[in-house]
Structures are given as structure tokens and as C-alpha cells.
Amino acid sequence: MLGLSLAMVLSTETLSAQTVKELITQLREGDGEEKLEAIDELADYGAQAKPAIRPLIRVLNGGDEEAQWRAARTLGSIGPDAEPAIDALAKALKSDSTLVKAQSAFALGRIGKASAKVAPELAEAFTDENALVRRAVLRALTNIRPGPKVMIPLMAQAMQKADPAHIVPILQTLSEFGEEVVPPLTEALKEEGEARYWALIVLADIGPDARAAVPALVEVLKSSEDEQIRLRTLLALAAIGPAAEEAVPAIITSMEKDTVGNSFCAIYALSEIGTSETVSALKKATEHDDLLTKLLASWALAKLLPEDAEYSKLAAEQMVLALQSEKKEEQRVAARLLIELDAPSDKTRKALSDALDRFDPEVLEAVIEVVSELGETAVPRLVQALENPMMQQRAIRVLMKLGPKAASAVPAITAAIKNSEDPEYIEGLQFTLGAIGESASAAVPTLVESLSSEDVKIRRSAIAALGSIGPGAKAALPALQDVMNGEDEFLKYQSAWSILRIADKNPKAKRGAMQTVLKGLRSDNEYIRSESANVLGSLKGMASERVIAALKKALKDKSPVVSGSAEQALEALGEATESEEDSETLEEIEIIK
């Protein structure tokens, strides 16, 4: 039996090698469509397609964009064995085609560590104007892990563009290196300018693992004349926490002599470090004449000494004074700090109610945020806030944050939808019903009425809310099916998603919606194809062989975003995206929403 099995394996490998050889011939001699077909089929053989590397490189160096990006994708599917293609792929990063650049970056990442030699080319490609290319490059660098010496120059290069879409992922990638990245970041602290600033942000994100940088941070705190640099240094020390104990004397000096804003950050840092020396310094600060300094110090002590009723009481009293202050900054700071205290007293609850009654938008921005932490007890006050135009949007935000805890607000929200003519306000209210979820089923008739609105925002938010309510919205199925069968392409697929969430006991409705979502995988619109894959990935227990097959086919979509969604969907459904029987190209480009 063992001999038979071995013979079958060898026979299969021989057949695969023969097929690869035939596909290479087709690649070299075929016409346009035959060549593309050969490239795609070679991807199915993964590392077994290694003999095709040279012909694929020639295609990649050619001028046919369609063939180029497919060749890059297939080289990526071959994996580490495609190392000879690294230089050609690096050159392709400068193509005018977004797909060629994205797939080339993806392939370099799949090849792995050997691609580290072209990390500078990847770093340059990271500044591409297209987000798809940037995401592919970031994923490639994450897979290759070329090390801090490459990543830090990349950081400095990208930061100069001051584009948040660049900055955030680079910082996150750097911080993922943890302790490994601390030495070069510590060196960057010695350089004045942007490198120091961004190094401080990454060190703060690393947190306690950045303890080795504490001596250098202390030196920056003592010597820098840049207020922002000192502030960022204090935040980094706070993030490191107790391991930054040696910085306490310098932080105390900053608290006593620095600008007001940095003094507050120093108090925060002391509270996070939490040694006996910091407690003494904070106690002294509670005697300060400045209300916010006194408030922040007492708040810090209340956190550090939760069993000491004296400081909890002092913090609450100072917060009440600040909430009642004529200075808006004091009101905002007090409201945000109150969130940290357990079981606010009746005194503080009344202060919050009084602040709400003032209808001051600047105060409400902070105070309503705190109200959400009070849970269900805050709902009556928030319902009142819906009646005041100045407060409506803030109240909606808090009710959404409360989610199911805001169930008692459903009647008021439903009435507000019926009485309003403001599309943006109605949209917010309907999204709030969706956040409340199944407990908002009483609002279904009103949401069904919204499906007939002339405003697309109102229709879309109503569809989303009905789907979030789930089976309790079954009365909306006929109306949703009408929308699904309508002409608006986006609403069609959104309705299908909601129907799948609602129709748990209606096989016919589910089948129709499923057919629509599967059709969405073939849409000309990249967003619809991607979202259709995402929806299918959420259907655990409903994924038929047809669904799995459709998602596996989507793995070859020319858009890395769509193929990435398909891969994630298959993983969510517990399906392998690559196996001996079915080796598919894996697009590992992360969707950033």
C-alpha cells in the first residue's frame, strides 16, 4: 500500500512538471489571450512553476501592462524560489501602472528575506500617490523585515510628506519591532529635527519595552528648548511607566518650571510611573493655586491611591469646580478626567447635568463624552439633548457609543426620524438604531419608510440599520428585496447583505440574496467585488461549496484589494487558501478602511 501511495505521488509530480513545461511553451509561443492564460495557470503550481521564472521575467520586462502585473503575481506565488526575479520586480516598482507596482511589491514580500537587498527601492515606492501601492509596499516590508536601519530612513523620508496615510502605518510597523528598534531610535534622539520627533512617538508606542531609552529621554527633557519635543518626551516616559523611575527628578522639574501644557503632561507622566517620589511631588502639586494643576494632581493621586478616600473626594470636588468654571478649557479637562473615577458622587452627577443645561457647544463636546460612561443612567438626559439642535449630533455620537445600552431611547429616536427633514441628522439617527441592534426592532416600520426616501444617505443608513437589527427586522424583507432588485448598484448589494442577516428562517430570501452577493464578485466595480467577498466571509454556517469556489476564484482578481478580501473571507470560513490539491495565488494586501 505504501509503495502504491508513493508511486501515485511521484506520478502526480511528473504530471505537474509536464504541465508546467507545456504552459511555459504556451507562454513563449502563444498569442495574447493564450499567454495570459498560461501565466495565470502557472500561478496554480506555486513553487513547482520555478522553471518558468526566466520567461516570466521577460514578460515583466516587456511592455504589455496586463501581462506584466499577472507575471508579477505569478512570481509571487512561486515564493522564495523566485529570488532570481528580485531585480526585475524592483525595477517594475517604477512602472506607470498601479497594478504592476502593487503586484511587484506583493511578489517581493512573498519571496521573503532575499528581497531585503531592494528595501531602498521599496522605501521609495512607499511614497507612491496610490494607496494600493503603499499598502502593498508596507506588507512587503513587514514580511521581509529588513531591520531598523532600513525602516528608520524610510520613516524619515515618508514623514517629510506629512501625509497621515503614510505616517500611521509606518509608525505602527516600526513599533512592532519592539525592543529591536529601540537602539537606533535612541540614536535618533541625538539628532535635532524631525527624526527625533518621530522617534519619540514610536518609543511612546513601544511603551515599557523601550526602557533602555530612558537615559537618552532624560537628556532630551533636560536639554531641548523645543516645547513640543519636551512634551513628546514626557509622553514617552509616561508610556514606559514604572521602568522610567530614574526620570522622576527631571519630570518634577518640568512640572514645576515648564509651560502649563507640559506641566500637565509631567503630572500625567508621574501618575503613570507611580513611585513614592512621584506621590510626594503630586501631593505638593495639589496645593497649587492653578485650578487645573490642582485638579490634575488630585486626579493622578486618586488613580495611584484608590483606597485613599481623601484624594478621591478632593479630585471630585476639583472637577465640580472646573465644570462650573467660566473657563472652557477647565470645563473640558474636568469632564474628560472624570471618566477615570469610579462611581462619581451625586455632586459630580449634578455638575454634569448643569453643564448639559448650559447648551455651550464647547463644553458639551467634552461633557457628553463623559456622560456615555454613565451607561443607561445617561439615556434620559441624552434623549432631552436630541430636542436641542445644538446638542443633537453630540447626543447621537454618545448614544451610538452606548449601543444596546441605549435601547430605552428607541422611541425617541424613531420620533426624531419622523419629525426631521435634515438628511444628515436622520442618517445619524438611523445608524444609532443599528448600533443598538436587535433591541431596536420597534423602529423597523420607520426604517422601512426611509427606504423610499429620495435621499441616498437616508436609504443607505436605513438598509444598514435593518441588517444590524437582524431577524427582528423580518417585516422589512419585502421592501429590502425591492431595493435589491432595483437599479442602484450599491444599494442592491447592501440590501443583499442585510437580507442575509435578517432571513435566518426564510430560505428563499436567503437564496436570492446569496445569488446577488455572488454576482457582486463579478461586478466591474472594485469596491463592490471587495465588499461582496467580505460579506461572504461573515457567513459562517452558510458557506456552500459554491461560495467557497467563488471566493477561491476571486483570489485571482486583478485587484489586490479584492483578492485580499477573498483570502481573508476564506480564512474566516476556515478554508485553506493554499493546499496540495488547490494552490491559489495569495494576495496579502491589507484593506485599510
BELQUIHU-V720863 format. One line per field, one symbol per residue. ss: DSSP state (H for helix, E for strand, - for the rest). psi: psi as a letter, one per 40 degrees, with the letter a starting at -180 (. if undefined). Layout:
# BELQUIHU-V720863
ss = ???
psi = ???
This chain:
# BELQUIHU-V720863
ss = -HHHHHHHHHHHHHHHHHHHHHHHHHHHH--HHHHHHHHHHHH--HHHHHHHHHHHHHHH----HHHHHHHHHHHHHHHHHHHHHHHHHHHH-----HHHHHHHHHHHHHH-HHHHHHHHHHHHH-----HHHHHHHHHHHHHH---HHHHHHHHHHHH----HHHHHHHHHHHH---HHHHHHHHHH-----HHHHHHHHHHHHHHHHHHHHHHHHHHHHHH---HHHHHHHHHHHHHHHHHHHHHHHHHHHHHHH--HHHHHHHHHHHHHH--HHHHHHHHHH-----HHHHHHHHHHHHHH----HHHHHHHHHHHHHHH----HHHHHHHHHHHHH-----HHHHHHHHHHHH---HHHHHHHHHHHHHHHHHHHHHHHHH------HHHHHHHHHHHHHHHHHHHHHHHHHHHH---HHHHHHHHHHHHHHHHHHHHHHHHHHHH-----HHHHHHHHHHHHHHHHHHHHHHHHHHHHH----HHHHHHHHHHHHHH----HHHHHHHHHHHHHH-----HHHHHHHHHHHH-------HHHHHHHHHH-----HHHHHHHHHHHHH-----E----E----------
psi = ddddddddddddddddddddddddddddeiaddddddddddddeebdeedeeddddddddeaehddddddddddddddadeedeeddddddeeeiehddddddddddddddaddedefddddddddeiehddddddddddddddgeidddddddddddddefhddddddddddddeebddeddddddddehiadddddddddddddbdeedeeddddddddddhehddddddddddddddadefdeedddddddddeaiddddddddddddddfiddddddddddeeidhddddddddddddddgdehdddddddddddddddeiehddddddddddddeiigiidddddddddddeefhddddddddddddeeadeedddddddeehdeedddddddddddbdefdeedddddddddeiehddddddddddddddadeedeedddddddeeiehddddddddddddddadefdeeddddddddeadhddddddddddddddfdfgddddddddddddddeeiehdddddddddddeefheehidddddddddedeiehdddddddddddddefhhehiddghihhhfhhhh.
